[in-house]
Amino acid sequence: MQTPCRCPRSAPSRPRVRQAGTPMGVTPGSKLHRLDRTGRTREQTMARLSLLVVAGLLAAWASSWTLGPAPLLASASAAVAVGDVSADAAVGAAAPWQGLPLLSWRGRVLDAEGAPLPSAQAWLIPNGRTLQRLGYFPRPYAQFIGLGSDPPHRLDYAPLERMPHAVSDADGRFVLEAPRLPMRSMGGTFAFGLPDPVLVITAPGHGAAIRRIEPWREGCLDLGSVSLREQGVCVGEVLDASGMPLAGAVVRAEYGVGYPQRASEGISSRDVFDNLRAVLPELHEVTTDAQGRFRIEGLFPATYTLGALAPGHVRARVAWVEVAEGALASGVVFRLEPAAPVAGRVLDAAGAPVADLEVLATTRTQVHAGQGCVITPITDEHDGIPIEVLQVDRWDAVVTRTDADGAFRLGATPPGALSLYAHGPGWEVARVRGVTAAEQPIELVIQPAARLELKLRSQGSEPQLLDPWILARRITGTGDNVPLQVLPGQGPGEFVVVGVGPLGTELLLHAPGHASQQAIVTAEQAAQSGPALLELARAWPLQAVVLDQAGLPRAGVVVSLSAHGVRSDGSMSLFSRLRSVSGERGRVTFADIPASVYRLNVERLGSWLLVGESVVVDMPSGQPLSGVELVVEDTGSIEVTALYPDGRPAEDCVVAVLEPGVWRSGLLKRELKLASRGWNFSRDDGTARITRLPAGEYDVSVDYEAPVRVSVTAGESSEITLRVDR
């Protein structure tokens, strides 16, 4: 367990803005007025990498429960009317997107047999920064290693009816026009939410699916085909404590737990892990009829937890509901116990009511901060109340909003002592603990949130920045800093950060053509009159070319750029890995790269493999870098089918590909994996595929048995069937 950070609440004797060590590629020439360059920020511990367990990921993805159609993303400003952008809509007609860069995504929806699905619905949920620009306030998303290709661990929910939308034609094809603003991380965390857009697809009689749209691609994107499986259906009833049916109860498929119990052939664990994120209230939430019966359709085959809620009753759940493909899961019965309400009002310091605030009640007290396996106990030295609200498990919380008189009523509170929170944009969190349903109306007094005024300008000859933006987080003294609302100021390059706390504010500053910069602003600095002035240094493009071994340019190769060590002058870039795809002439361009040392590599997303080690380059200060060559070679693959002696598919067998002469009898599992060129587990049908193998001879071993020699040709797949004796 991590030792808690000890952040003093008292101000230093000299008010200052303290720049964080070296993150985000701060160049030596960057200027930041009222900055002290001597120390490193405590909050760089946010760059810790750890593994997340599946349960932790699911918990992070939790969405809120309401009895009404309240949005699950709190609005960061006044309501934004966002209309649909259908396949035949003109770009200019999409008023909500005007002023934002638009991309076009094309795709095709098929069934499991490969037949086109007409009238399929497709929505695109933009990345977190785009949602924030449109008036939403997504919750943060952190990237971690050890999970293979990164699926959407959380789906930053926004109402689908307000997202770009298209309907597939008779051939199953659709086109979506939608905005995408670039995102970069702050210490490994995307405080604006999910960094990539997410495609949500449904069709009558089929389970909902999602696809994450990778961030390095540009222009008109061909998403290829998306296959939908036949839906699973769940039916049941909701009863009260006496056994009478409850009409009008809300039943939701809350989340999927674990992987399917081999209920359907050909469903991979990755498919389940991805598509369970398509469990959304608008798609999988229903209301019971007069007999208390419900029917939830459009479920991807997996194991689910269902929840039911009715006015005046305590929420109930039924776990481990197995939903198979093309099957009906029945017999689910909820019995809801009566609940006593909790009511009250939220007032400001002058006694005036405050409307449209979120009020939530929970029986659980948040005592730790952090994500995954790295946590910090919350103590009195921390700014803990914002963390409590951020990390409330909304599957267990009861949520409502205040009306025009500041009044609220929570009608389904669970028994026991409650922690009650009221919060909203522009206000500090108000909290009352130890509330019970039997008490008199509760009065919560809420204070306006403190604000920080900022002004950004360029160090270049033209001081005005083009489309600058700021990411801000409230320092809490723990591993969890809370994302803050950033509003435009009155003049060019001016911003207002809302909700700054007593321990300071962490800022990430961006502008096209300039080096991203990170800084810490103390509470005393935020309290000074007038905006704090910050200047960004210029940055330049880094260009490379991808060539094959014959010297010919290669298109469609995904190249990554990441920080590599420290330059001689001490500068270092800590922005998250960037990706780009080579064009027709093999060219790859990364824009706005500050001076630092970088590593270029070829991603494991295609058949091309970098020849030799990754290429390390030193980006100079004050000029672009070009002429970097990446030499790649085409690779092949091996498709292995493992069978038992009686001809049945052998599933979950270790399939390893080794260099000739490496295998020996008694090789341990760990040794086999370390020595292999590639390995995998056989699927339900006994097949396993090992990719990205350079041309040559290899030994293939199944379940640690004596290998068989196989030849691999570049650009081709070699197939082999092996028997397993066990």
C-alpha positions in Angstrom: 0.0 0.0 0.0 1.3 3.4 -0.9 2.3 5.9 1.8 -0.1 8.8 1.8 1.2 12.0 0.3 1.7 14.7 3.0 0.5 17.9 1.4 0.5 20.9 3.7 -2.7 22.9 3.9 -0.8 26.0 4.9 0.6 28.2 2.1 4.3 28.6 1.4 5.7 32.0 2.6 6.0 33.1 -1.1 3.0 32.6 -3.4 4.2 30.8 -6.5 3.2 28.7 -9.5 5.3 25.6 -9.4 6.1 23.8 -12.7 6.0 20.0 -12.6 9.5 18.6 -13.3 9.6 17.5 -16.9 6.3 16.0 -18.0 4.6 16.6 -21.3 7.8 17.7 -23.1 8.5 21.1 -21.6 11.3 22.6 -23.7 14.1 24.5 -22.1 13.0 27.7 -23.7 9.5 27.6 -22.4 8.4 30.5 -20.2 5.8 30.4 -17.5 5.3 33.7 -15.7 5.4 33.4 -11.8 6.8 29.9 -12.1 9.5 28.3 -9.9 11.4 25.6 -11.9 13.1 24.0 -8.9 10.9 21.2 -7.7 9.1 18.1 -9.0 5.4 17.8 -8.4 4.0 15.2 -5.9 1.4 14.4 -8.5 3.8 12.7 -10.9 3.0 9.6 -9.1 -0.1 9.5 -11.3 2.1 8.1 -14.0 2.3 4.8 -12.1 1.5 1.7 -14.2 -0.4 -1.1 -12.6 -2.6 -4.0 -13.6 -6.3 -3.8 -13.3 -8.5 -6.8 -12.5 -11.7 -7.2 -14.5 -13.9 -6.4 -11.6 -12.0 -3.2 -11.0 -12.5 -2.2 -14.6 -16.2 -2.9 -14.5 -16.6 -0.9 -11.3 -14.8 2.0 -12.9 -17.3 1.9 -15.8 -20.3 2.2 -13.5 -23.1 4.5 -14.4 -25.7 6.2 -12.3 -29.3 5.1 -11.5 -32.2 7.5 -11.7 -35.9 7.0 -11.9 -36.1 9.6 -14.6 -34.2 10.2 -17.8 -31.4 12.3 -16.2 -28.2 12.3 -18.1 -25.4 10.2 -16.7 -22.8 12.8 -17.6 -23.2 15.9 -15.6 -23.4 18.9 -17.9 -20.4 21.1 -17.8 -22.3 24.2 -18.8 -25.8 25.0 -20.0 -27.6 22.2 -21.9 -26.3 21.8 -25.4 -28.8 20.8 -28.0 -26.9 18.1 -30.0 -28.8 16.8 -33.1 -28.2 13.6 -35.1 -25.9 13.5 -38.0 -27.4 10.8 -40.3 -25.8 9.2 -43.3 -27.4 11.6 -45.7 -27.0 14.8 -43.6 -24.8 17.5 -45.0 -21.9 18.5 -42.9 -22.9 22.1 -42.9 -26.3 21.2 -41.5 -24.8 19.7 -38.3 -25.1 22.9 -36.3 -23.9 21.5 -33.0 -20.6 20.4 -34.6 -19.8 23.6 -36.4 -16.4 24.9 -35.6 -15.1 21.4 -34.7 -13.0 19.2 -37.0 -15.2 16.5 -38.7 -14.2 13.0 -39.6 -16.2 10.5 -41.7 -16.5 6.9 -40.7 -17.9 4.3 -43.0 -18.7 0.7 -42.1 -20.9 -2.3 -42.8 -23.1 -4.3 -40.4 -23.4 -8.1 -41.0 -24.9 -11.0 -39.1 -22.9 -13.9 -37.8 -23.3 -15.7 -41.2 -22.0 -12.7 -43.2 -25.3 -11.5 -44.5 -25.9 -7.7 -44.5 -28.1 -6.2 -41.8 -30.4 -3.4 -43.1 -31.9 -0.9 -40.7 -29.1 -1.4 -38.1 -28.6 1.6 -35.8 -25.1 3.1 -35.4 -24.1 5.8 -33.0 -20.7 7.3 -32.5 -19.8 8.5 -29.0 -16.9 11.0 -29.4 -13.8 11.0 -27.3 -13.9 12.6 -23.9 -12.5 16.0 -24.9 -15.0 16.4 -27.7 -17.9 15.5 -25.3 -16.5 18.1 -22.8 -16.5 20.7 -25.6 -20.1 19.9 -26.3 -21.2 20.5 -22.8 -20.6 17.2 -21.0 -18.2 16.4 -18.1 -16.9 12.9 -18.6 -15.2 11.0 -15.8 -11.4 10.3 -16.1 -10.0 7.2 -17.8 -6.6 5.7 -17.1 -4.5 3.6 -19.4 -2.6 0.6 -17.9 -0.3 -2.1 -19.2 -0.7 -5.8 -19.1 -4.1 -6.0 -20.8 -3.1 -6.7 -24.4 -4.9 -4.5 -26.9 -6.7 -1.8 -25.0 -10.5 -2.2 -25.1 -12.8 0.6 -23.8 -12.5 -0.1 -20.1 -15.2 2.5 -19.5 -17.7 3.9 -22.0 -18.1 7.5 -21.1 -21.9 7.6 -21.5 -23.7 10.4 -23.2 -27.3 10.2 -24.4 -27.4 8.3 -27.6 -30.2 10.4 -28.9 -27.8 13.4 -29.0 -24.9 11.5 -30.6 -24.1 11.3 -34.3 -26.3 8.6 -35.7 -26.8 6.7 -38.9 -29.0 3.8 -40.2 -27.6 1.1 -42.4 -28.9 0.7 -45.9 -30.1 -2.5 -47.7 -26.5 -3.6 -48.1 -25.8 -3.0 -44.4 -23.6 0.0 -45.1 -23.6 3.3 -43.1 -21.7 6.6 -43.0 -21.2 8.8 -39.9 -20.0 12.3 -39.8 -18.8 13.4 -36.4 -16.2 15.6 -34.7 -13.0 14.5 -33.0 -10.7 16.8 -31.0 -7.2 15.5 -30.2 -6.5 14.3 -26.6 -3.3 13.9 -24.6 -3.0 12.5 -21.2 -1.9 14.1 -17.9 0.4 11.7 -16.1 -1.0 8.7 -17.9 -4.7 9.7 -17.2 -7.1 11.1 -19.7 -9.0 13.5 -17.4 -11.6 14.2 -20.1 -12.5 10.6 -20.3 -12.1 7.9 -22.9 -9.4 9.0 -25.4 -11.0 7.3 -28.5 -14.4 7.5 -30.1 -16.7 4.5 -29.6 -19.1 3.0 -32.1 -22.3 1.5 -30.7 -24.3 -0.7 -33.1 -27.7 -2.4 -32.7 -30.0 -4.3 -35.0 -33.4 -6.0 -34.4 -33.0 -9.5 -33.1 -29.2 -9.1 -32.5 -27.0 -8.3 -29.5 -25.6 -4.8 -29.2 -21.9 -4.4 -30.0 -19.3 -1.7 -29.7 -16.1 -0.9 -31.5 -13.4 1.4 -30.3 -12.1 3.7 -33.1 -8.3 3.9 -32.9 -7.0 7.5 -32.5 -4.1 7.6 -35.0 -6.2 7.4 -38.1 -7.3 10.5 -40.1 -9.6 11.4 -42.9 -12.4 9.2 -44.2 -12.2 5.9 -42.3 -13.3 2.5 -43.5 -14.2 0.6 -40.4 -14.7 -2.6 -42.4 -17.5 -4.9 -41.3 -19.0 -5.3 -37.8 -20.7 -8.7 -37.1 -23.6 -8.9 -34.7 -24.6 -12.1 -33.0 -28.1 -13.3 -32.5 -29.5 -11.7 -29.4 -30.1 -13.2 -26.0 -33.4 -12.3 -24.2 -34.1 -12.2 -20.5 -37.6 -12.2 -19.0 -38.9 -12.2 -15.5 -41.1 -10.3 -13.0 -40.8 -7.8 -10.2 -42.8 -8.3 -7.0 -43.2 -6.4 -3.8 -42.5 -7.9 -0.4 -46.0 -9.4 -0.2 -45.7 -11.1 -3.6 -47.9 -8.7 -5.5 -46.7 -7.6 -9.0 -45.1 -4.1 -9.2 -46.0 -2.2 -12.4 -43.8 0.6 -13.6 -40.6 -0.8 -12.0 -37.4 -0.1 -13.9 -35.3 -3.1 -14.7 -31.8 -2.8 -16.2 -29.1 -5.1 -17.3 -26.4 -3.4 -15.2 -23.3 -5.1 -16.3 -21.8 -8.4 -17.4 -19.7 -10.5 -15.0 -17.0 -12.8 -16.3 -17.1 -14.7 -19.5 -19.9 -16.9 -20.9 -20.0 -20.4 -19.8 -19.2 -21.8 -23.3 -22.9 -21.3 -24.1 -22.2 -20.4 -27.7 -19.5 -21.7 -30.1 -17.0 -19.3 -31.6 -17.4 -16.5 -29.0 -13.9 -15.3 -27.9 -13.1 -13.8 -24.6 -12.1 -10.5 -26.3 -15.5 -10.3 -28.0 -17.2 -10.6 -24.6 -14.8 -8.2 -22.9 -15.5 -5.6 -25.6 -19.2 -6.0 -26.2 -20.3 -6.0 -22.6 -19.5 -2.3 -22.7 -22.5 -1.9 -25.0 -24.8 -2.6 -22.0 -26.4 0.9 -21.9 -29.5 2.2 -20.2 -31.1 3.3 -23.5 -30.7 -0.1 -25.0 -31.1 -2.5 -22.0 -33.4 -0.7 -19.6 -37.2 -1.6 -19.6 -40.3 -0.9 -17.5 -42.5 -3.6 -16.1 -46.1 -4.0 -17.3 -49.3 -4.2 -15.2 -48.4 -7.8 -14.2 -44.9 -6.8 -13.1 -43.3 -8.6 -16.1 -40.3 -7.4 -18.0 -38.4 -8.4 -21.2 -34.9 -7.2 -22.0 -33.7 -7.8 -25.6 -30.6 -7.1 -27.5 -28.2 -8.8 -25.0 -24.8 -10.1 -26.1 -24.4 -13.7 -24.9 -22.7 -13.5 -21.5 -23.4 -13.6 -17.8 -25.2 -10.6 -16.4 -26.3 -8.9 -13.2 -29.7 -7.3 -13.4 -31.1 -4.6 -11.2 -34.6 -3.4 -10.4 -35.9 -0.2 -8.9 -39.4 1.1 -8.1 -40.6 4.2 -6.3 -40.8 3.6 -2.5 -38.8 0.4 -2.7 -35.2 -0.6 -2.1 -33.2 -1.5 -5.2 -32.7 -5.2 -5.7 -30.3 -7.3 -7.8 -30.1 -10.7 -9.3 -26.6 -11.9 -10.3 -25.2 -14.6 -12.5 -28.0 -14.6 -15.1 -26.7 -16.7 -18.0 -27.9 -15.3 -21.3 -27.1 -17.6 -24.3 -27.1 -16.7 -28.0 -30.5 -17.0 -29.6 -32.0 -18.3 -26.2 -34.5 -17.0 -23.6 -33.3 -16.6 -20.0 -36.4 -16.9 -17.8 -37.3 -17.3 -14.2 -35.7 -14.0 -12.9 -37.8 -12.8 -10.0 -37.2 -9.6 -8.0 -38.7 -9.0 -4.6 -38.5 -5.3 -3.6 -38.7 -4.3 0.1 -40.3 -1.0 1.1 -38.0 1.9 1.6 -38.3 5.0 3.7 -37.6 8.3 1.8 -34.9 10.9 2.6 -35.9 14.4 1.6 -34.5 17.9 2.1 -33.3 21.1 0.4 -30.0 22.4 -0.9 -29.3 26.1 -0.1 -26.5 28.5 -0.7 -24.8 30.5 2.0 -27.4 33.2 1.8 -30.2 30.7 2.2 -31.4 30.8 -1.4 -32.4 27.4 -3.0 -30.0 25.9 -5.6 -31.6 24.0 -8.5 -30.4 21.3 -10.8 -27.8 19.8 -8.5 -27.1 16.1 -8.3 -27.9 14.6 -4.9 -26.8 11.1 -4.1 -26.9 8.9 -1.1 -24.8 5.8 -0.3 -24.2 3.6 2.6 -20.6 3.1 1.7 -17.8 5.4 2.8 -14.9 5.9 0.4 -11.7 5.5 2.5 -9.2 4.9 -0.3 -8.1 6.6 -3.4 -6.4 5.2 -6.5 -7.1 2.8 -9.3 -6.3 -0.9 -9.8 -3.8 -2.3 -7.4 -2.3 1.1 -6.3 -4.4 2.8 -3.5 -3.8 5.4 -0.9 -5.8 5.8 2.4 -7.7 9.1 2.5 -6.8 11.1 5.6 -7.5 14.5 7.0 -4.4 15.8 5.2 -6.1 15.1 1.8 -8.7 17.0 0.0 -11.0 14.0 0.2 -14.6 15.0 -0.3 -14.3 15.5 -4.2 -12.6 12.0 -4.3 -15.6 10.5 -2.4 -18.0 11.8 -5.0 -15.8 10.8 -7.9 -15.5 7.2 -6.7 -19.0 6.6 -5.4 -20.1 3.2 -6.6 -23.2 4.3 -8.6 -24.6 0.8 -8.7 -25.2 1.2 -4.9 -26.0 4.9 -4.8 -29.4 6.5 -5.0 -29.4 9.6 -7.2 -31.8 12.4 -7.9 -31.6 16.2 -8.7 -32.9 19.3 -6.9 -35.9 21.1 -8.3 -36.5 24.8 -8.7 -36.9 25.2 -5.0 -33.7 23.3 -4.2 -35.8 20.4 -2.9 -34.9 16.7 -3.4 -36.4 13.4 -2.5 -34.6 10.1 -2.5 -37.4 7.5 -2.4 -35.4 4.2 -2.5 -32.7 4.6 0.1 -31.3 1.4 1.6 -31.4 0.8 5.3 -28.6 2.1 7.5 -26.6 5.3 7.9 -26.2 7.2 4.7 -23.6 9.6 3.4 -25.4 12.4 1.5 -23.7 14.5 -1.2 -24.9 17.5 -3.3 -22.7 18.7 -6.1 -22.8 20.4 -9.5 -20.8 22.5 -11.9 -19.7 25.8 -10.2 -20.3 24.5 -6.7 -18.2 22.8 -4.0 -19.4 19.4 -2.8 -21.7 19.5 0.2 -21.7 16.4 2.4 -23.7 15.1 5.4 -22.9 11.8 7.0 -24.9 9.5 9.3 -28.3 10.3 7.7 -31.2 7.9 8.3 -34.5 7.8 6.6 -36.4 8.5 9.8 -34.9 11.9 10.3 -36.5 15.3 9.5 -35.8 16.9 6.1 -32.1 17.4 5.6 -30.7 20.8 4.8 -27.4 21.0 2.8 -25.6 24.3 2.5 -23.4 24.5 -0.5 -20.6 27.0 -1.3 -19.6 28.5 -4.7 -16.6 26.8 -6.2 -13.3 28.8 -6.3 -12.1 29.9 -9.7 -8.7 30.3 -11.4 -8.3 32.8 -14.3 -5.7 32.0 -16.9 -4.3 33.6 -20.0 -2.3 31.6 -22.6 -0.1 33.1 -25.3 2.8 32.0 -27.6 6.5 32.8 -27.3 6.6 33.2 -31.0 6.3 36.4 -33.1 2.5 36.0 -33.0 1.5 35.9 -29.3 -2.1 34.8 -30.0 -2.6 31.1 -29.9 -4.8 29.2 -32.4 -7.4 27.0 -30.6 -5.6 26.6 -27.3 -7.1 24.3 -24.7 -6.5 23.4 -21.1 -7.0 20.3 -19.0 -7.2 20.9 -15.3 -7.4 18.7 -12.2 -7.8 19.5 -8.5 -4.9 18.3 -6.4 -6.1 16.1 -3.6 -2.8 14.8 -2.2 -3.6 11.2 -3.2 -3.1 9.3 -6.4 -6.5 10.6 -7.6 -6.7 14.2 -8.8 -10.2 15.3 -9.7 -11.0 16.7 -13.2 -12.2 20.3 -13.2 -14.5 22.3 -15.5 -12.7 24.7 -17.8 -14.7 27.6 -19.3 -13.7 30.1 -22.0 -12.7 33.5 -20.6 -13.7 36.9 -22.0 -10.7 37.4 -24.3 -8.6 35.4 -26.7 -6.6 32.7 -25.0 -8.3 33.3 -21.6 -9.8 30.5 -19.5 -11.5 30.1 -16.2 -10.9 26.9 -14.2 -13.9 26.2 -11.8 -13.5 24.2 -8.6 -9.9 24.7 -7.6 -9.1 23.4 -4.2 -6.9 24.2 -1.1 -4.0 22.0 -2.3 -3.6 23.6 -5.7 -4.5 22.8 -9.3 -2.7 20.7 -11.9 -2.8 22.1 -15.4 -2.0 20.6 -18.8 -1.7 23.3 -21.6 -2.1 22.6 -25.3 -2.0 24.6 -28.5 -1.4 23.5 -32.1 2.2 24.2 -33.1 3.4 24.4 -29.5 4.9 22.2 -26.9 2.4 20.9 -24.4 3.2 22.0 -20.9 2.3 21.0 -17.3 2.2 23.2 -14.3 1.0 23.4 -10.7 -0.9 26.5 -9.4 -1.2 26.9 -5.7 -4.4 28.1 -4.0 -2.8 31.4 -3.1 -1.9 32.0 -6.8 -5.5 31.2 -7.8 -6.7 33.8 -5.2 -4.7 36.7 -6.8 -6.5 39.2 -8.9 -6.2 39.0 -12.6 -5.4 36.0 -14.8 -2.2 34.1 -14.5 -0.2 34.5 -17.7 1.4 31.4 -19.2 3.5 31.2 -22.4 3.9 28.1 -24.6 7.1 27.4 -26.6 6.9 26.5 -30.3 7.0 22.8 -31.3 7.6 21.2 -34.7 6.7 18.1 -36.8 8.7 14.9 -36.7 8.6 13.1 -40.1 9.6 9.5 -40.9 9.3 7.2 -43.9 8.5 3.5 -43.9 10.4 1.4 -46.4 10.6 -2.3 -47.0 13.9 -4.2 -47.4 14.0 -3.4 -51.1 13.8 0.3 -50.3 10.2 0.7 -51.5 7.7 2.8 -49.5 5.0 1.0 -47.6 1.6 2.4 -46.8 -0.8 1.4 -44.0 2.0 0.7 -41.4 1.0 1.9 -37.9 4.0 3.6 -36.2 4.2 4.7 -32.6 6.2 7.5 -31.0 7.0 7.4 -27.3 9.5 9.1 -24.9 12.9 7.5 -24.6 15.2 8.6 -21.8 16.5 12.1 -21.1 18.4 14.5 -23.3 21.8 16.0 -22.2 20.1 19.2 -21.2 17.8 17.3 -18.8 14.6 17.7 -20.8 12.2 14.7 -21.3 8.8 14.2 -22.8 6.3 12.3 -20.8 3.2 12.5 -23.0 1.5 9.2 -23.7 2.3 7.2 -26.8 1.3 8.7 -30.1 0.4 6.7 -33.2 0.1 7.5 -36.9 -0.3 5.4 -40.1 2.0 5.7 -43.1 0.6 7.2 -46.3 0.9 6.1 -49.9 4.6 7.2 -50.1 5.3 5.6 -46.7 5.4 9.0 -44.9 4.5 9.3 -41.3 4.1 12.7 -39.6 3.7 13.5 -35.9 2.7 17.1 -35.3 3.7 19.5 -32.4 6.6 17.4 -31.0 8.7 19.2 -28.4 12.5 18.8 -28.2 13.3 15.5 -26.5 14.5 11.9 -27.1 11.9 9.6 -28.7 11.6 6.0 -29.8 9.9 5.0 -33.1 8.5 1.6 -33.4 6.0 -0.4 -35.6 2.8 -1.4 -33.8 1.6 -5.0 -33.6 -1.5 -4.3 -35.6 -0.6 -5.7 -39.0 1.7 -8.0 -40.8 4.7 -5.6 -41.0 7.6 -6.0 -38.5 10.4 -3.5 -37.8 13.8 -4.9 -38.9 16.1 -4.6 -35.9 15.6 -2.6 -32.8 13.3 0.4 -32.5 14.7 3.7 -33.9 15.7 6.3 -31.3 15.8 10.0 -32.4 16.8 13.2 -30.7 14.2 15.9 -31.6 16.1 19.3 -31.9 14.8 22.5 -30.4 13.4 25.1 -32.8 13.2 23.1 -36.0 11.4 20.1 -37.6 13.0 16.7 -37.9 12.7 14.7 -41.1 14.5 11.9 -43.0 14.1 9.2 -40.3 13.8 5.8 -42.0 12.0 2.8 -40.6 12.8 -0.5 -42.5 10.1 -3.1 -42.2 9.7 -6.7 -43.4 6.5 -8.5 -44.2 5.6 -11.5 -42.1 3.5 -14.6 -42.2 1.4 -16.6 -39.7 0.7 -20.1 -38.6 -2.8 -21.4 -38.1 -2.8 -24.5 -35.8 -5.7 -26.9 -35.3 -5.4 -29.0 -32.1 -7.5 -32.2 -31.9 -7.9 -35.0 -29.4 -7.2 -38.6 -30.6 -11.0 -39.0 -31.2 -11.1 -36.0 -33.4 -12.7 -33.5 -31.0 -11.3 -30.0 -30.8 -8.7 -29.5 -28.1 -9.5 -26.2 -26.4 -7.2 -24.2 -24.0 -4.0 -25.9 -25.2 -0.8 -23.9 -25.2 0.4 -23.5 -28.8 4.0 -22.2 -29.0 6.2 -21.4 -32.1 9.9 -21.7 -31.5 13.1 -21.3 -33.4 14.4 -24.7 -34.6 16.4 -26.5 -31.9 15.0 -24.5 -28.9 12.4 -27.1 -27.7 13.5 -29.8 -25.3 11.6 -32.4 -23.2 10.5 -31.1 -19.8 10.4 -27.4 -20.8 8.5 -25.5 -18.2 5.5 -23.3 -19.1 7.3 -20.1 -18.2 10.5 -21.2 -20.1 8.4 -22.1 -23.2 6.7 -18.7 -23.3 10.0 -16.8 -22.9 11.8 -18.9 -25.6 9.0 -18.8 -28.1 8.6 -16.4 -31.1 4.9 -16.4 -30.3 2.3 -18.4 -28.3 -1.5 -18.6 -27.8 -4.2 -20.7 -26.4 -6.4 -22.8 -28.6 -10.0 -21.7 -28.9 -13.2 -23.7 -28.5 -12.8 -25.1 -32.0 -9.2 -26.1 -31.3 -7.7 -23.4 -33.5 -4.9 -21.0 -32.5 -3.2 -18.4 -34.7 0.3 -17.1 -34.3 1.0 -14.0 -36.3 3.9 -11.6 -37.2 6.5 -14.4 -37.9 9.3 -13.5 -40.3 9.8 -16.0 -43.2 11.6 -19.1 -42.3 11.5 -22.5 -40.5 9.8 -22.9 -37.1 9.0 -25.6 -34.6 5.3 -25.7 -33.4 4.5 -27.4 -30.1 1.1 -28.0 -28.7 0.7 -28.6 -24.9 4.5 -29.0 -24.5 4.7 -32.1 -26.7 7.4 -32.7 -29.3 7.2 -30.1 -32.0 6.6 -30.3 -35.7 8.6 -28.3 -38.2 6.6 -25.7 -40.3 7.7 -23.3 -43.0 6.4 -19.7 -43.0 6.2 -17.5 -46.1 5.9 -13.7 -45.9 2.3 -12.6 -46.6 0.9 -16.1 -46.3 -0.6 -18.3 -43.5 0.6 -21.8 -43.0 -1.9 -24.3 -41.7 -1.2 -27.4 -39.7 -3.3 -29.9 -37.7 -1.8 -31.6 -34.6 -3.0 -34.3 -32.3 -3.0 -33.9 -28.5 -2.6 -37.0 -26.3 -4.2 -36.2 -23.0 
